[in-house]
Amino acid sequence: MIYVVKFSGPFGFIKPWTAVRDSETFSQQFLTPSIVEGIEKKLFPELLNSKGIYKIISHRLNYKGLDIQQERTWSKGGIKVYKEKKIYKTNQGIIDRGVMLEPHLYLSFSSLDDAQIAFKQTICLARNEDLLFPTDLLELTFEDFQKIEGFELKFSDENNGFKVGHNRFDYSEPMFGELIVVGNPIRNE
């Protein structure tokens, strides 16, 4: 048996590692190794000085749809105002972000104690304002967990997957994975 904590929230956005200054970008639909490691370190702060993922054995992410939201940005170094041809300008811009609506994230653990600790906390996918709250604590067989519809990135090496970014917990080493899609990750309910 495994123990699964279901987290849910009104919206969520995971910035793709290649979309630093794109004017329109959509939320990444999977968790990278460094995101899973960051979530684990938030849930279990005793692991802060350890490198790697120890307690989360699998995950699954699904959502209701995507919504385009606008966000004001500025370049590195803060807001600057300047005059060009008698017109005041700034280095601010507006970008469109496709955020996930009502994401559900399922984290699985081999230990009931670990699942209960996780169930008492909130997490965020990648940005602090995108909070997900625990809604269910489930005891499932691994086979039943594999039936939960959604996206999951199976972590791998460069020979078996595609590049998904650089690991901030491992000296910016490249991260790779194989995207697994189970059923329809976009919920109709």
N, C-alpha and C positions, 0 to 999 in steps of 0.2 A: 504494500500500500504506500501511496504517497499522499502528502498533505498539500492542498492547493489553496492559496489565498487569492480571491478575486478582488481586484481594485477597480474602481470606476470613478469617473469625474465628468464634468460637463464638456470639457474640450482638452485637447493636448496637441503639442507641436514638437516634433523632433527634427532639428535642423540637419539636413543632409550635409555631410562633410564637404561636398563640392560646391555648395550654394552659399558662399560667403557674402557676396554682394549682388546676387541676382535680383532683378526687379520683381520677379514672380517665382515663388518656390512653393512646393507642396511638402507637407510633413512626410518625413521618412516613415515607412510603415513597418519597421522592424527595429529591434534593439541591438546595438553593437556590443561586443564584449566589454568595452569600457563603460557603457551605460549600465549594463547588468552589474558590473563590478561596483560602480558608483551607488546604485540602488542598494546593493548588498551592504556596502560600507555605511550607508545611512541607517539601514535597519539594524545592523550589528556593529556598532562603533568599536568594539574590541578588535575588529579586523582591519582597522585603519592602517596599521603598520605592516600588514601582510599584502603580498602581491598575488592576485589571482582571485578566482571565484570558488568559494568553498561550500556555501549553503544552498544557493539557488541551483536546482538541478535541471530545470527546464522552464520555459515560459511560452506564452501565447498572447497575441495582441489582435483584437478586432475592434471595429468601430461602426457607427451608423452612416457616416458619410463625411464629406469634406466641405468646409465653409471657407470662402475667401474673406479674409479680414485684412484691413490696411493697417500698417504700422509706420510711424515716423522714425527715421533713422538718421544718424549722422556719422561721418567718417571718424576714424580713430583720431583722438586728440581733442574731441569735444566740439561744441558748436562754434562756428566762426561766422561773423558777419562782415561783408566787404562790399565795396561800391564798384560797379563796373558799368561804364557808359551811363553814368548818372542814375543807375538803378541799384538799389540795395539787394544783395543776394546772400544766401547762406549755403553752407555745405550740407544742409539737411535734404533728405529725400523721403519718398514714400514707397514702400514695398508692399506687395500683395503676398500674403501667406495663406496657404491652404491648410487649415487646422483640422484635426480629426474631431468629429462630434461624438460625444459620449463614448470615449474609448473604454474598453474593458481589457485589463491586463491580468493574466493568470500567472502567478509565480508558484512553482512547485518545490517542495522541500521533502527530504527523506525523514525529517524529525518533526514530530508534532510540537515539541517545545519551540523549535525555530518558527514554525508556522504561527503559533500563538503569539510569539513576540512580534512577528511581522503584522499580524492582524490588529495589533493595538496602535499602529502607526500609519501616517500618510506617506506617500511617496510622490515624486514628480518624474515625468519622463525625461525631460532634458532642460526645462526652464522652470524656475522656482514658482512662477505663478500658475503653472499647469498642475495643480494638485489632484491626486487620485486618492480616494478614500477606500478603506477595506469594507467590503459589503458581505462577503461570504467566506467561510472556512469549510472546505470540502475534504472529505477523505475519499480518494479514488484509487482505482487500480491504474497502473501506468497505461494500460490499453484504453481505459475510459478517458484519461487525460488526452491521449492522442486523437480522440474524436472531437475535441473542442475546436471549433472553427476559428481560423485566424492565421496570422503570419508568425513565423518563428525563424530566426537566423540560427542555423546550426554552425557553430564556430569551427573553423578549419584552418588550413594553411593555404598558401598561394597556389598550390597544385590542385586543390579540390574546391576552390571557391573564388569569389570575386572580391576585390578590395572594397572595404567599407569604412576606411578612415585610418586614423593613427591613434594608438592607445595612450591616453594621457597618464595612465598608471604604470606604463612600461616604457619610459623614455621615448615616447612617440613612435614606437615600433608599428609597422603596418598591421592592420587587422583584416582578416578575410573570413568569409562565411558563405554558406549555401542557403538560399532562401527557400524555406519550406512553406507551402500554402496548403492549408487543410480546409476543405469545403469552401464556403463563401465568407471571406473575412469581413465583408461589409454586411452588417446585420440589417434585417428588414423590420424588426420589431420596434 
